[in-house]
């Protein structure tokens, strides 16, 4: 069911988790995942070993606050309703964000997420919990990578040698001031021992390229897509050696508004991308930073004295939420459809007063039967789920 244009204060009443057929698009169904939180953001989808579709996200009062925690809901095979969410983290001193689920080759299921104080992304570390029973229960919280400023968003990829590739971005503070994203860079954490240890590999000339999203293309070939801190175009780079080394990120034809994207390789080899079809040239809306509503944020541990000459751009509307498909290896994206439309207002993260109207931070995954599953932030009040039958794809 489409609720485009619905006032955000009405969203909580819809957060039942019931998957409902769209009234005018045959083969599409929507749901709003249940949550006890005022704000819900940064969804990631993954299939668990038994075929259950999982969705993890963070929720609380507002991004950066100490009550922001990780939540997880499940849609079991054949079910029409997402489960009540389980709270997966609970550190009252930290804002815990950007979760992802990874089903490892050895059968274990990993939950990864970031942990920071207030708006200090340059002080963040990566935490994890591990499940030995297919994601039904998880072990204790431990630190996966403790270099301050390390942030995750996208899925772990296993290359042909069995190495685990965890794309990360490095949040760097400038001039002793609070983090604002101006100097963030991309990197890959590589584990050759099933997650016991990790080596950082920086991506050359990647200032402004974040949320690296790695897709295997066969053999040792891989492509990665990136969010653009300067709100110009979505970026991409390639690897021919299984993710050991990468080309310099270059602009694609798709715009980017300094908001997250996610792509997947479809069963037929095409690449499907979900993103906001907007950038800084489409709007003059601007805000100072992501955390300009959070008090008490100070310069983080990685602050350096430098001036790179460019500033990250925040506040460009996060709408429409679009699906684009490439059938030529991401050289072009000839097919595009909007999944949600509106003004995308994001000059505030305030969910308590229903000020935000963004559609953002999408996640996308395809099932073995060809069904496409998408989840994303709806007005920062809910996580919206969209299911598309195979016949809706080109």
C-alpha positions as CSV (number, residue, x, y, z in Angstrom):
1,X,0.0,0.0,0.0
2,X,1.4,3.4,-0.9
3,X,1.1,6.2,1.7
4,X,3.1,8.8,-0.2
5,X,2.3,12.2,1.2
6,X,0.9,10.9,4.5
7,X,1.6,13.1,7.5
8,X,4.5,11.6,9.5
9,X,2.6,11.8,12.7
10,X,0.2,9.2,11.3
11,X,3.0,6.7,10.6
12,X,3.0,5.0,14.1
13,X,-0.5,3.8,13.6
14,X,0.6,2.0,10.5
15,X,3.6,0.2,12.1
16,X,1.9,-3.1,12.4
17,X,4.4,-5.0,10.2
18,X,1.6,-6.4,8.1
19,X,2.6,-6.9,4.4
20,X,-0.2,-5.4,2.4
21,X,-0.8,-5.5,-1.4
22,X,-0.4,-2.2,-3.2
23,X,-3.8,-0.9,-4.3
24,X,-2.7,0.1,-7.8
25,X,0.6,-1.8,-8.6
26,X,0.0,-5.5,-9.0
27,X,2.9,-7.5,-7.7
28,X,3.9,-4.9,-5.1
29,X,3.3,-5.1,-1.4
30,X,4.3,-2.7,1.4
31,X,4.7,-2.8,5.2
32,X,5.8,-0.5,8.0
33,X,7.9,-2.5,10.5
34,X,6.8,-2.3,14.2
35,X,9.1,-0.4,16.5
36,X,8.8,1.2,20.0
37,X,11.0,4.1,19.0
38,X,10.3,7.6,17.9
39,X,13.1,7.6,15.4
40,X,14.0,4.6,13.1
41,X,16.8,4.7,10.6
42,X,19.5,2.9,8.5
43,X,17.8,-0.5,7.7
44,X,19.7,-3.4,6.4
45,X,18.2,-6.6,5.0
46,X,19.7,-10.1,5.0
47,X,18.4,-13.7,4.7
48,X,19.1,-15.9,7.6
49,X,20.2,-19.5,7.1
50,X,16.7,-20.9,7.3
51,X,15.3,-18.5,4.7
52,X,13.9,-15.9,7.1
53,X,14.3,-12.4,5.9
54,X,15.8,-10.2,8.7
55,X,15.9,-6.4,9.0
56,X,18.1,-4.5,11.4
57,X,18.2,-0.8,12.0
58,X,18.8,1.7,14.8
59,X,16.1,3.4,16.8
60,X,15.7,5.8,19.7
61,X,14.9,9.5,20.1
62,X,17.4,11.0,17.6
63,X,20.6,9.9,15.9
64,X,23.6,10.6,18.1
65,X,21.7,10.3,21.4
66,X,22.6,7.8,24.1
67,X,19.3,5.9,23.7
68,X,20.0,5.0,20.1
69,X,20.1,1.2,19.9
70,X,20.0,-1.6,17.4
71,X,16.8,-3.4,16.6
72,X,16.0,-6.6,14.6
73,X,12.8,-7.9,13.1
74,X,12.1,-11.0,11.1
75,X,9.8,-12.1,8.3
76,X,9.6,-15.9,8.3
77,X,9.0,-17.8,5.0
78,X,5.3,-17.6,4.1
79,X,4.5,-15.1,6.8
80,X,2.6,-11.8,6.1
81,X,3.8,-10.0,9.2
82,X,7.1,-8.8,10.4
83,X,7.9,-9.9,14.0
84,X,8.0,-7.5,17.0
85,X,11.5,-6.1,17.1
86,X,14.2,-7.4,19.4
87,X,16.6,-4.9,21.0
88,X,20.1,-6.1,20.1
89,X,22.2,-3.4,21.8
90,X,21.8,-1.3,24.9
91,X,24.8,0.9,25.9
92,X,23.2,4.0,27.5
93,X,26.3,6.0,27.0
94,X,26.6,5.3,23.2
95,X,24.7,6.0,20.0
96,X,24.8,2.6,18.3
97,X,24.2,2.8,14.6
98,X,24.4,1.4,11.0
99,X,23.8,-2.4,11.8
100,X,24.3,-5.2,9.3
101,X,23.8,-9.0,9.3
102,X,26.4,-11.4,7.8
103,X,25.8,-15.1,7.3
104,X,29.4,-16.5,7.4
105,X,30.5,-19.5,5.4
106,X,31.0,-21.5,8.6
107,X,27.3,-21.2,9.5
108,X,27.6,-18.5,12.1
109,X,25.6,-15.3,11.8
110,X,27.2,-12.0,12.7
111,X,25.6,-8.7,13.7
112,X,27.9,-5.7,13.3
113,X,27.2,-2.0,14.2
114,X,29.0,1.2,15.1
115,X,29.2,2.8,18.6
116,X,30.0,6.4,19.3
117,X,29.5,9.2,21.8
118,X,27.0,11.9,20.8
119,X,27.7,13.2,17.3
120,X,31.4,12.2,17.3
121,X,31.6,9.8,14.4
122,X,35.4,10.3,14.4
123,X,35.4,8.4,17.8
124,X,33.3,5.5,16.6
125,X,34.3,1.8,16.9
126,X,32.8,-1.3,15.4
127,X,31.1,-3.8,17.7
128,X,29.6,-7.2,16.9
129,X,27.6,-10.1,18.3
130,X,27.7,-13.7,16.9
131,X,25.0,-16.3,16.6
132,X,25.6,-20.0,16.6
133,X,21.9,-20.9,15.9
134,X,21.1,-19.2,12.6
135,X,20.3,-15.8,14.0
136,X,17.7,-16.9,16.6
137,X,20.0,-15.8,19.5
138,X,23.2,-13.9,19.7
139,X,26.3,-14.0,22.0
140,X,27.7,-11.1,24.0
141,X,28.8,-7.8,22.6
142,X,32.5,-7.5,21.7
143,X,34.7,-5.0,19.9
144,X,35.4,-6.1,16.3
145,X,37.6,-3.1,15.3
146,X,38.7,-0.4,17.7
147,X,40.4,2.2,15.6
148,X,38.5,5.4,16.3
149,X,36.5,6.8,13.4
150,X,35.8,3.5,11.7
151,X,32.2,3.2,10.4
152,X,30.3,0.5,8.7
153,X,27.1,0.5,6.6
154,X,27.3,-2.2,3.8
155,X,27.5,-6.0,3.8
156,X,30.6,-8.2,4.1
157,X,31.6,-9.9,0.9
158,X,33.6,-13.2,0.7
159,X,36.0,-13.4,-2.2
160,X,37.1,-16.5,-4.2
161,X,40.0,-17.1,-1.7
162,X,37.7,-17.1,1.2
163,X,38.8,-13.7,2.5
164,X,36.1,-11.6,4.2
165,X,35.9,-8.0,2.8
166,X,34.2,-5.5,5.1
167,X,33.8,-2.1,3.4
168,X,34.2,0.8,5.9
169,X,34.6,4.5,5.9
170,X,37.0,6.5,8.1
171,X,35.5,9.5,9.8
172,X,38.1,12.2,10.3
173,X,37.8,15.4,12.3
174,X,39.5,18.6,10.9
175,X,41.1,21.5,12.7
176,X,40.3,20.2,16.2
177,X,36.5,20.8,15.5
178,X,33.6,18.4,15.8
179,X,33.3,15.9,12.9
180,X,31.4,17.1,9.9
181,X,32.3,14.6,7.2
182,X,34.6,16.9,5.1
183,X,37.6,14.6,5.1
184,X,36.0,11.1,5.3
185,X,37.6,8.3,3.2
186,X,36.9,4.8,2.1
187,X,38.7,1.6,3.1
188,X,38.3,-2.2,3.2
189,X,38.9,-4.3,6.3
190,X,40.1,-7.7,5.2
191,X,40.0,-10.9,7.4
192,X,41.8,-14.0,6.3
193,X,40.9,-15.9,9.5
194,X,37.1,-15.9,9.6
195,X,36.8,-12.6,11.4
196,X,39.4,-13.2,14.1
197,X,41.6,-10.3,12.9
198,X,41.4,-7.5,10.3
199,X,43.7,-5.6,8.1
200,X,42.8,-2.1,6.9
201,X,43.3,-1.3,3.2
202,X,42.6,2.3,2.3
203,X,41.1,3.3,-1.1
204,X,43.4,5.8,-2.8
205,X,42.1,9.3,-3.5
206,X,38.7,8.6,-1.8
207,X,38.0,11.8,0.2
208,X,34.3,12.2,0.2
209,X,33.6,8.6,-0.9
210,X,31.8,6.7,1.9
211,X,29.4,3.8,2.4
212,X,31.4,1.6,0.0
213,X,29.1,-1.1,-1.3
214,X,31.1,-4.1,-2.9
215,X,29.5,-6.3,-5.5
216,X,31.2,-9.5,-6.9
217,X,31.0,-9.7,-10.7
218,X,32.6,-13.1,-11.2
219,X,36.2,-14.4,-10.9
220,X,38.2,-11.7,-9.2
221,X,36.3,-8.8,-10.7
222,X,34.3,-6.6,-8.3
223,X,32.6,-3.2,-8.5
224,X,32.0,-0.8,-5.6
225,X,29.6,2.1,-5.3
226,X,29.9,5.0,-2.9
227,X,27.9,7.8,-1.4
228,X,29.3,11.2,-2.2
229,X,29.9,13.6,0.7
230,X,29.9,16.5,-1.7
231,X,26.4,15.7,-3.0
232,X,27.3,15.5,-6.7
233,X,27.2,12.0,-8.2
234,X,27.2,8.5,-7.0
235,X,30.8,7.1,-7.3
236,X,32.2,3.8,-8.3
237,X,35.5,1.9,-8.5
238,X,36.6,-1.6,-9.6
239,X,38.9,-4.4,-8.5
240,X,40.3,-7.2,-10.6
241,X,42.1,-9.1,-7.7
242,X,39.2,-10.1,-5.4
243,X,39.1,-6.8,-3.5
244,X,42.8,-6.5,-2.6
245,X,43.2,-3.3,-4.6
246,X,40.8,-0.8,-6.0
247,X,40.7,1.9,-8.7
248,X,40.2,5.5,-7.7
249,X,36.4,6.3,-7.2
250,X,34.9,8.0,-10.2
251,X,31.5,9.6,-10.8
252,X,28.7,7.6,-12.3
253,X,25.7,8.9,-14.2
254,X,23.5,8.7,-11.1
255,X,23.1,11.7,-8.8
256,X,23.8,11.5,-5.1
257,X,22.7,13.9,-2.3
258,X,25.1,12.8,0.4
259,X,22.8,10.0,1.5
260,X,23.2,6.3,1.6
261,X,22.7,4.0,-1.4
262,X,22.7,0.2,-1.8
263,X,23.0,-2.1,-4.8
264,X,22.8,-5.8,-5.4
265,X,23.6,-8.2,-8.3
266,X,20.3,-9.7,-9.5
267,X,19.9,-13.4,-10.3
268,X,20.2,-12.6,-14.1
269,X,23.4,-10.7,-13.6
270,X,21.9,-7.2,-13.8
271,X,22.7,-4.6,-11.1
272,X,19.9,-3.0,-9.1
273,X,20.5,0.2,-7.2
274,X,18.3,2.0,-4.7
275,X,19.1,5.6,-4.0
276,X,17.8,9.2,-4.0
277,X,17.6,10.6,-7.5
278,X,18.8,14.1,-6.3
279,X,22.0,16.1,-5.7
280,X,23.1,19.5,-4.7
281,X,22.3,20.9,-8.1
282,X,18.6,20.1,-7.7
283,X,18.0,22.1,-4.4
284,X,19.6,24.9,-2.4
285,X,18.5,23.4,0.9
286,X,21.5,23.2,3.3
287,X,22.2,22.5,6.9
288,X,25.4,22.9,8.9
289,X,26.0,19.2,9.7
290,X,24.3,15.9,10.4
291,X,24.4,16.5,14.2
292,X,23.8,20.2,14.4
293,X,20.8,19.5,16.7
294,X,22.9,17.5,19.2
295,X,24.5,19.3,22.1
296,X,27.8,18.4,23.6
297,X,29.6,17.0,20.6
298,X,33.3,17.8,20.7
299,X,36.2,17.0,18.4
300,X,36.9,13.3,18.3
301,X,40.1,11.4,18.8
302,X,41.2,11.4,15.2
303,X,41.0,15.2,14.7
304,X,43.9,16.6,12.6
305,X,44.9,20.1,11.6
306,X,44.3,20.4,7.9
307,X,42.2,22.3,5.3
308,X,41.1,20.2,2.3
309,X,39.3,23.1,0.7
310,X,35.9,21.4,0.3
311,X,33.0,21.0,2.7
312,X,30.6,18.1,2.9
313,X,27.1,19.2,1.8
314,X,24.2,18.3,4.1
315,X,20.5,19.0,3.8
316,X,19.8,18.2,0.2
317,X,16.3,16.6,0.1
318,X,16.2,12.9,0.4
319,X,13.6,12.1,-2.2
320,X,12.6,10.5,-4.4
321,X,13.6,7.0,-3.4
322,X,14.4,5.4,-6.7
323,X,15.2,1.9,-8.1
324,X,17.6,1.9,-11.1
325,X,18.7,-1.2,-13.0
326,X,21.8,-1.7,-15.2
327,X,22.2,-4.5,-17.7
328,X,25.6,-3.5,-18.9
329,X,27.7,-3.9,-15.8
330,X,26.9,-0.4,-14.4
331,X,28.1,1.5,-17.5
332,X,24.5,2.9,-17.7
333,X,21.3,2.6,-15.8
334,X,18.6,2.6,-18.4
335,X,15.7,1.6,-16.2
336,X,14.4,3.8,-13.3
337,X,11.3,3.9,-11.2
338,X,10.4,5.9,-8.1
339,X,9.4,3.8,-5.1
340,X,8.4,6.8,-2.9
341,X,8.0,10.4,-3.7
342,X,7.7,13.6,-1.7
343,X,9.6,16.7,-0.8
344,X,12.3,14.7,1.2
345,X,12.8,17.5,3.7
346,X,15.8,16.6,5.9
347,X,17.0,19.9,7.4
348,X,16.2,18.3,10.8
349,X,16.5,14.8,12.2
350,X,13.8,15.6,14.7
351,X,11.3,12.8,14.8
352,X,9.6,13.7,18.1
353,X,8.0,16.8,16.4
354,X,7.6,15.1,13.0
355,X,9.8,17.6,11.2
356,X,11.6,15.1,8.9
357,X,10.1,13.8,5.7
358,X,13.0,11.9,4.1
359,X,13.1,8.5,2.3
360,X,16.6,7.3,2.8
361,X,19.2,4.7,3.6
362,X,17.8,1.9,1.5
363,X,18.7,-1.8,1.5
364,X,18.0,-4.2,-1.3
365,X,18.2,-8.0,-1.7
366,X,16.7,-10.5,-4.1
367,X,15.3,-13.9,-3.1
368,X,16.0,-17.1,-5.0
369,X,12.5,-16.9,-6.5
370,X,13.3,-13.5,-8.1
371,X,11.3,-11.4,-5.6
372,X,13.0,-8.1,-4.8
373,X,13.0,-6.9,-1.2
374,X,13.7,-3.2,-0.3
375,X,13.7,-1.5,3.1
376,X,14.3,2.2,3.9
377,X,13.8,5.1,6.3
378,X,10.3,6.6,6.1
379,X,10.3,10.2,7.6
380,X,12.7,8.8,10.3
381,X,9.5,7.6,12.0
382,X,9.5,4.0,10.5
383,X,11.3,1.5,8.4
384,X,9.2,0.9,5.3
385,X,9.4,-2.5,3.5
386,X,8.6,-2.9,-0.2
387,X,8.3,-6.2,-2.0
388,X,8.4,-6.4,-5.8
389,X,7.4,-9.5,-7.7
390,X,9.8,-10.6,-10.5
391,X,7.4,-9.5,-13.2
392,X,7.8,-5.9,-12.2
393,X,11.5,-6.0,-13.1
394,X,12.7,-5.3,-16.7
